[in-house]
Amino acid sequence: MSFYLKIRLLFIYAAGTFSVLSATGVHAVMDPRFELDPLSITGSKHTEKTQQSAGKRSSGTNAEKILSRPAKGGVYTVKPGDHLFKILMRDYGLSNNEAEAFIEEIKRENNIYDIKRLKIGQKITIPPVRRGSDGTLKLLQIARSDSSRTSGSDPAIIQAFKLESSVTALSNKESVVRVQDVWNKIIPSKKEQQKPLAIQTPTFSLTLEQERYPVFSRMDGGRIVLDQNASIPPLVKSLIEDKDASVKIVTESPSGTKTFMASLLNAAGFYSVEENFSMEFGADPKLTIRADFKVEKTAESLIKQDVVLVNSGRTSLPYPLGEFLKKEGFSLYEPFASQKTFAQRDSRTIHLISAKKQPEIIDSVLSALSVSSERDRSVDVFAADNNGISLAVKAERYFERSGQRYVVTSFDGDPVNYTLFRILETKGYKVVILENLDDFRKISDKLISRMKIKGNFAQHRLLHDASTGFSLQMSGFKLDDAMLPGGGIFLTDRAMDRIVRDLVTESGFNIKQ
C-alpha cells in the first residue's frame, strides 16, 4: 500500500472517529499540526495551480509572458506556515533572488514592518509580475486613484524595476551539488547519513526521494533535509519531527543566496555561527577580511585553529588571501564563487622608502618624484658683479622642476644661515628648510608642499572590493600630478609583509624600493 494511500486512510479513520465521539457527546480536539486540507497531501492543489499558471500566455505579438498574475486583484490570504518568500516562490513562480528583490516593495505596498510576523488570515496585495523577452522581470504596481489614469500611460504601471535574468543564475540542482561538495568537507558524513530519509513504524512507512529532498549531515550525527520547493506537507513534517528529533527540515531554495546558507548552517548544530564576520590583520598596513559566516564547529575550534569561513557570493577571494587564511587557521569555503582576476582601477606605483637617515630620505623621495638633484651646490646670494661682493651658501640639494629652482637645506640653529636662505627666496628660489628631527613624513610633506603637488598623508585605502569582501589600508602620501608617472604615485615608509605584497601586486600595483 502506498504512503499517500495509508495517510488518506488514517485521515478518514481519524475523521470518522471524531464524528463518532461528537455524536456520543465526547468532544475531541485534533492536534493542530495534523489539521490540513487533504488535497495538500496529494499535491493536487499545487499541481492545479502550477498548470493554471503555466497555461497563461500573452496573446498577439506581445513578447512578454505574464507570470502568476494573482486572482482577485492580487490579494493573497496568509495560511498557516506561510512567509513572504514561500508565497512568492511557491504561488507566484519567482526564484529566491527575485523574491528577495521584491520583498521591500511588497512590504511598502502592505505596510508590513516585520515579514516574520504575518497573521493567519491577513490579506496581502501582491502586484503583478511580468517577464520580458530579454529575461528580466518587472514588478508592476496597481493604480490607486483615477488621477493616474489621466497620465496618458498604462494606468497599471506606476513603477517598474529590473532584476538580473535568471538565465545566468545557477540551477537548483547545480547549487545543491556545489553545497554538498563543500558540506562534506566541513562535516564528513557517515554512510547512514548519506541515505535517503526513511521512517518505519508499525503504523506507517515514510520515505523521501533524495534527489528531490537532498540530505546533509549534522554535527550530532543527525541529518538536514532540504525542502527546496516547500513541497513537504505539514502533516509529513510533523511525522518526521515526532519520530526522529535528529532530523531538521530546511525550507529554502538553494539558489546560492546568503539566506539559504544561513538556514543550512544554523540547522547543522555547530557550536556557533556568526553572520557578517570581519577580522583585521596588522595595524599599518591593515588588512581587513570579511566573510558572510564564521563557523566554530566545536568549543575547541579556536584553540585547535579549526575555524570555518563561508561566503555565499559569486566572486571568490583572491588566491593569496585564501592561502594566507589557511596559515592563520581558517578554512575558507565559497561554494557559489567563481575565480576573479582582480583589476585595480588605480594604477599608481607604490614607492617604499626604507631609508632612515635624512640625506637618504631626501634622495629617495626626490627619485620617487622623478626629480634629479645636485648635492652640495653653491648658490649665490650676491654675485661678484654686485658691488664687488660675492656671497654664496651651500645647498644640500638643488633641483629644478617646471621652470622653478629649488634648494633643500638643514637648519643648524644658526640664525645667520637661516637669514641667508630666506634672502634666496627673494631671488626666486623655492627653499625647503629641514630640521634635525624631521622624519620621512615631515621631509616628504615639506617637499610636496613646496612643489605644490596635490596629495596628503593619511591611512589610505589602497585596495577595496565589496564583491569579495576585503580591503587594505596603508599610511602614506597619495599624490596626483601630471608630471608624475601614470599621473600619480603612492609614497610610504611602511614595511610590507608577504601577503600585502602579493595582494597589491596581483591587484595591478607596481612596487618600487
C-alpha positions in Angstrom: 0.0 0.0 0.0 1.4 3.4 -1.0 2.4 6.0 1.6 -0.2 8.5 0.4 -3.0 5.9 0.5 -2.0 5.0 4.0 -2.1 8.6 5.1 -5.5 9.1 3.5 -6.9 6.1 5.3 -5.5 7.4 8.5 -7.1 10.8 7.9 -10.5 9.1 7.1 -10.2 7.0 10.1 -9.4 10.0 12.3 -12.3 12.0 10.8 -14.7 9.1 11.4 -13.6 8.7 15.0 -14.1 12.4 15.6 -17.6 12.1 14.2 -18.5 9.1 16.5 -17.1 10.9 19.5 -19.0 14.0 18.7 -22.2 12.0 18.3 -21.7 10.4 21.7 -21.2 13.7 23.4 -17.4 13.4 23.7 -15.6 16.5 22.3 -12.2 15.6 20.9 -9.7 18.1 19.6 -7.2 17.0 16.9 -3.6 18.1 17.2 -3.4 21.3 15.2 -0.3 20.1 13.4 -2.4 17.4 11.8 -5.2 19.7 10.7 -4.8 20.2 6.9 -6.5 20.2 3.6 -6.5 16.6 2.3 -5.6 18.0 -1.1 -2.3 19.2 0.3 -1.3 15.6 0.9 -1.6 14.6 -2.7 -0.3 17.8 -4.1 -3.2 18.0 -6.5 -3.9 21.6 -5.4 -0.4 22.7 -6.0 -0.3 20.9 -9.4 -3.6 22.6 -10.4 -2.1 26.0 -9.5 1.1 25.2 -11.5 -0.8 24.0 -14.5 -3.1 27.1 -14.4 -0.1 29.4 -14.1 1.8 27.6 -16.9 -1.2 27.9 -19.2 -1.3 31.6 -19.1 0.4 33.2 -22.1 0.2 36.7 -23.7 -1.6 37.0 -27.0 -0.9 38.6 -30.3 2.7 39.8 -30.9 3.3 40.7 -27.3 6.6 39.0 -26.3 6.1 39.4 -22.6 4.9 36.4 -20.5 2.7 37.1 -17.5 3.9 35.1 -14.5 1.3 34.1 -12.0 -0.9 37.2 -12.1 -2.9 36.9 -8.8 -6.6 36.5 -8.9 -9.0 39.0 -7.3 -6.7 42.0 -7.9 -3.6 40.3 -6.5 -4.9 39.7 -2.9 -3.4 36.7 -1.1 -4.7 35.3 2.2 -2.0 34.2 4.6 -2.2 30.5 5.6 -0.6 28.6 8.5 3.2 28.3 7.9 3.3 31.0 5.2 6.0 33.6 4.9 6.6 36.1 2.1 9.4 34.2 0.5 7.4 31.0 0.4 4.4 32.8 -1.0 6.3 34.4 -3.9 8.3 31.3 -4.8 5.5 28.7 -4.3 2.5 30.6 -5.6 3.9 33.2 -8.0 6.8 31.3 -9.6 9.7 33.6 -8.5 13.2 32.4 -7.7 14.7 33.1 -4.3 16.8 36.0 -5.7 13.7 37.5 -7.4 11.6 37.1 -4.3 14.3 38.8 -2.2 14.4 41.8 -4.6 10.6 42.2 -4.4 10.2 41.9 -0.7 10.7 45.6 0.1 8.2 46.7 -2.5 5.6 44.3 -1.1 6.3 45.5 2.4 5.7 49.1 1.3 2.5 48.1 -0.6 1.0 46.4 2.5 2.6 48.4 5.4 4.3 45.3 6.6 7.1 46.1 9.1 8.2 42.6 10.0 7.8 39.8 7.4 8.3 37.2 10.2 5.1 38.3 11.9 2.4 37.6 9.3 -1.0 36.7 10.8 -3.1 33.8 9.6 -6.0 35.3 7.5 -4.1 38.5 6.8 -4.7 39.9 3.3 -1.6 40.8 1.2 -1.7 42.7 -2.1 0.9 41.3 -4.5 1.4 43.4 -7.7 1.5 41.5 -11.0 4.9 40.3 -12.2 5.9 40.2 -15.8 9.0 38.8 -17.5 10.2 40.5 -20.6 11.6 38.7 -23.7 15.1 39.7 -22.5 14.6 37.5 -19.4 14.3 40.4 -17.0 11.4 40.8 -14.6 9.2 43.8 -13.9 7.0 44.3 -10.8 4.0 46.4 -11.7 2.1 48.4 -9.1 -1.7 48.6 -9.4 -3.0 52.1 -9.9 -4.6 53.5 -6.8 -6.5 56.6 -8.0 -8.3 58.0 -11.0 -5.6 60.6 -11.3 -3.1 58.0 -12.6 -5.4 57.2 -15.5 -5.1 60.7 -16.9 -1.4 60.5 -17.3 -1.6 59.0 -20.8 0.4 55.9 -19.9 -0.6 52.5 -18.9 -2.5 53.2 -15.6 -1.4 49.9 -14.1 2.2 50.7 -14.5 3.3 53.2 -11.8 6.9 51.9 -11.3 9.0 49.1 -12.6 12.5 47.8 -11.9 14.7 45.2 -13.5 16.2 42.1 -12.0 19.1 40.1 -13.2 18.0 37.4 -15.6 17.6 34.0 -14.0 19.4 32.5 -17.1 22.8 33.4 -15.6 22.0 32.0 -12.2 23.0 28.5 -11.1 20.2 25.9 -11.4 18.9 24.5 -8.1 20.5 21.1 -9.0 23.9 22.6 -9.6 23.7 24.7 -6.4 22.9 21.6 -4.4 25.8 19.7 -5.9 28.2 22.5 -5.0 26.9 22.9 -1.5 27.0 19.2 -0.8 30.6 19.0 -2.0 31.6 21.8 0.4 29.4 20.4 3.2 31.1 17.0 3.1 34.4 18.8 3.8 33.0 20.8 6.7 31.2 17.8 8.2 32.5 14.5 6.9 29.3 12.3 6.7 28.9 8.7 7.6 27.2 6.2 5.3 24.0 6.2 7.2 23.8 10.0 6.9 24.0 9.8 3.1 21.0 7.5 2.7 17.5 8.9 1.8 15.3 9.8 4.8 13.2 6.8 5.8 10.9 6.3 8.8 9.3 2.9 9.6 6.8 2.4 12.3 4.1 -0.3 12.9 1.5 2.3 11.6 3.2 3.8 8.6 6.3 4.0 6.5 7.7 7.2 5.1 10.5 7.7 2.5 11.6 10.9 0.9 13.3 10.8 -2.5 16.9 12.1 -2.0 17.0 13.8 -5.4 14.0 15.9 -4.6 14.9 16.2 -0.9 18.7 16.3 -0.6 20.2 15.2 2.8 23.0 17.0 4.6 24.8 15.7 7.7 24.6 17.5 11.1 27.4 17.8 13.7 25.5 15.5 16.2 25.1 12.7 13.6 21.7 13.7 12.6 20.6 15.0 9.2 19.2 18.1 7.4 16.5 17.6 4.8 16.4 20.3 2.2 12.8 21.0 1.2 13.9 23.3 -1.7 10.4 23.7 -3.2 8.4 23.9 0.0 6.5 20.8 -1.1 6.6 18.7 2.1 3.0 18.9 3.6 2.7 20.0 7.2 1.5 16.6 8.2 4.6 14.9 6.8 6.8 17.4 8.6 5.1 16.7 11.9 5.5 13.0 11.4 9.3 13.4 10.7 9.8 15.8 13.7 7.9 13.5 16.0 9.6 10.3 15.1 13.1 11.5 14.5 14.3 14.5 16.5 17.7 14.4 14.9 16.3 15.5 11.5 15.9 19.2 10.8 14.0 20.4 7.8 15.2 23.5 5.9 12.7 25.1 3.5 14.8 27.3 1.3 15.6 27.5 -2.4 19.3 26.5 -3.0 19.8 29.5 -5.3 23.2 30.5 -3.8 21.9 33.2 -1.6 23.0 34.2 1.9 19.6 33.3 3.3 19.9 29.8 2.1 23.4 29.3 3.6 22.3 30.9 6.8 19.4 28.4 7.2 21.6 25.4 6.4 24.4 26.5 8.8 22.0 27.3 11.6 20.4 23.8 11.3 23.7 22.0 11.4 24.2 22.1 15.2 27.5 23.9 15.2 28.9 25.4 18.4 28.5 28.9 16.9 27.6 30.6 13.7 28.4 34.3 13.3 27.0 36.2 10.4 28.7 39.2 8.7 32.1 38.4 10.3 35.2 40.6 9.8 38.7 40.5 11.1 41.8 42.7 10.8 45.4 41.7 10.4 48.1 44.2 11.2 47.7 47.9 12.1 49.6 49.7 9.3 49.2 48.2 6.7 45.9 47.0 7.9 44.2 44.1 6.1 40.5 43.6 6.7 38.8 40.4 5.5 35.1 39.9 5.7 33.1 36.7 5.4 29.4 36.0 5.3 29.7 33.4 8.1 32.2 32.3 10.7 31.6 28.8 12.0 33.1 27.3 15.1 32.2 23.6 14.8 33.1 22.8 18.4 34.0 24.7 21.6 37.7 23.8 20.9 37.7 25.2 17.3 39.5 28.4 18.2 42.1 26.5 20.2 42.6 23.9 17.5 42.6 26.6 14.8 39.8 24.8 13.0 37.5 27.8 12.2 35.4 27.7 9.0 34.6 30.8 6.9 31.8 30.6 4.4 31.0 33.0 1.6 27.8 32.9 -0.4 28.9 35.4 -3.0 29.6 34.8 -6.7 33.1 36.1 -6.6 36.0 34.4 -4.8 38.6 36.0 -2.6 42.0 36.5 -4.4 44.1 33.4 -4.3 46.8 34.9 -2.0 44.2 35.7 0.6 42.9 32.1 0.6 46.4 30.8 1.2 47.0 33.4 3.9 43.8 32.3 5.7 44.9 28.7 5.7 48.1 29.6 7.5 46.1 31.6 10.1 43.9 28.6 10.9 40.8 29.4 8.8 39.3 27.1 6.3 37.6 29.1 3.5 34.6 27.7 1.5 32.9 29.6 -1.3 30.5 27.1 -3.0 29.0 29.5 -5.4 32.1 31.6 -6.3 34.0 31.8 -9.5 37.6 32.8 -9.7 38.0 36.5 -10.3 41.0 38.3 -11.9 41.2 41.4 -9.7 41.6 44.5 -11.7 42.8 47.5 -9.7 41.4 50.8 -11.1 44.2 52.8 -9.5 47.4 52.1 -11.4 49.8 54.3 -9.4 53.2 53.0 -8.4 53.9 52.3 -4.7 57.3 53.7 -3.6 58.6 52.1 -0.4 61.0 54.5 1.3 63.2 52.3 3.6 65.9 54.9 4.2 66.4 56.1 7.8 69.0 58.9 7.5 67.8 62.3 6.4 70.0 62.7 3.3 69.0 59.3 2.0 65.3 60.0 2.7 65.6 63.2 0.7 67.2 61.4 -2.3 64.6 58.6 -2.2 61.7 60.9 -2.1 63.1 63.1 -4.9 63.8 60.0 -7.0 60.2 58.8 -6.5 59.0 62.2 -7.7 61.2 61.8 -10.8 63.4 64.7 -9.8 67.2 64.8 -10.5 69.1 66.8 -7.9 72.6 68.1 -7.3 74.4 67.6 -3.9 76.2 70.4 -2.0 75.8 73.0 -4.7 76.9 76.6 -4.0 74.1 79.1 -4.6 74.9 82.8 -5.0 73.3 85.2 -2.5 75.3 88.1 -4.0 77.1 87.7 -7.3 80.7 89.1 -7.8 79.4 91.9 -10.0 77.2 93.3 -7.3 79.3 96.0 -5.6 82.3 93.6 -5.9 80.9 91.4 -3.1 80.5 87.6 -3.7 78.4 85.6 -1.2 77.3 82.1 -1.7 75.6 79.4 0.5 75.9 75.7 0.2 72.6 73.8 -0.5 72.4 70.2 0.4 70.2 69.5 -2.6 69.5 71.7 -5.6 67.0 70.8 -8.4 64.7 72.4 -11.0 61.1 71.5 -11.8 58.6 73.2 -14.1 60.9 76.2 -14.5 61.3 76.7 -10.8 64.6 76.5 -8.8 64.6 74.6 -5.5 67.0 74.5 -2.6 67.0 72.0 0.3 69.0 72.7 3.4 69.1 71.8 7.0 68.6 74.3 9.8 71.5 74.0 12.3 70.2 76.6 14.7 72.4 79.5 13.3 70.1 82.5 12.7 72.6 83.9 10.1 72.3 80.8 7.9 68.6 80.9 8.2 68.6 84.6 7.1 70.8 83.8 4.1 68.4 81.2 2.8 65.5 83.5 3.3 67.3 86.0 1.1 67.5 83.3 -1.6 63.7 83.2 -1.6 63.7 86.9 -2.5 65.8 86.0 -5.5 63.2 83.5 -6.8 64.4 80.2 -5.2 62.0 77.9 -3.5 63.7 77.0 -0.3 62.9 73.8 1.8 64.4 74.1 5.3 64.6 70.8 7.2 65.1 70.4 11.0 67.3 67.7 12.6 64.3 65.6 13.8 62.4 65.7 10.6 61.4 62.1 9.6 60.0 60.6 6.3 56.6 62.2 6.8 58.0 65.7 7.7 60.5 65.7 4.9 58.0 64.5 2.3 55.4 66.9 3.4 57.7 69.9 3.1 59.0 68.9 -0.3 55.5 68.1 -1.7 54.0 71.3 -0.3 56.8 73.4 -1.7 56.4 71.9 -5.2 52.6 72.3 -4.9 51.9 68.6 -5.7 48.4 67.6 -4.8 48.3 65.0 -2.1 48.0 64.3 1.6 49.3 61.9 4.2 46.7 59.5 5.7 45.9 55.8 6.1 44.6 55.4 2.6 42.5 52.5 1.3 44.7 51.0 -1.4 42.5 48.0 -2.1 38.8 47.6 -1.7 36.5 45.1 -3.3 32.9 44.9 -1.8 32.1 41.9 -4.0 34.8 39.7 -2.5 34.9 41.3 1.0 38.3 42.6 1.7 40.2 45.9 2.0 43.8 47.0 2.6 44.7 50.3 4.2 48.2 51.8 4.5 49.6 55.1 5.6 51.5 57.3 3.1 51.2 60.1 0.6 48.7 59.6 -2.2 50.0 62.1 -4.8 48.4 63.3 -8.1 50.3 65.3 -10.6 50.5 65.4 -14.4 54.4 65.2 -14.2 54.4 62.0 -12.1 54.5 58.6 -13.8 51.0 57.5 -14.5 49.7 60.8 -13.2 50.1 59.7 -9.6 52.2 57.7 -7.1 51.9 56.4 -3.5 54.8 57.2 -1.1 55.1 55.2 2.1 57.8 54.1 4.6 55.6 51.2 6.0 57.0 47.7 5.7 55.0 45.3 3.6 54.8 41.6 4.6 54.4 38.8 2.0 50.6 38.8 1.9 50.4 42.6 1.4 52.9 42.5 -1.4 51.1 39.6 -3.1 47.8 41.4 -2.9 48.9 44.7 -4.2 51.0 43.1 -7.0 48.1 40.9 -8.1 45.9 43.9 -8.0 48.0 45.8 -10.6 50.2 48.0 -8.5 53.9 48.3 -9.2 56.2 48.3 -6.2 59.5 50.2 -6.2 62.1 50.5 -3.5 
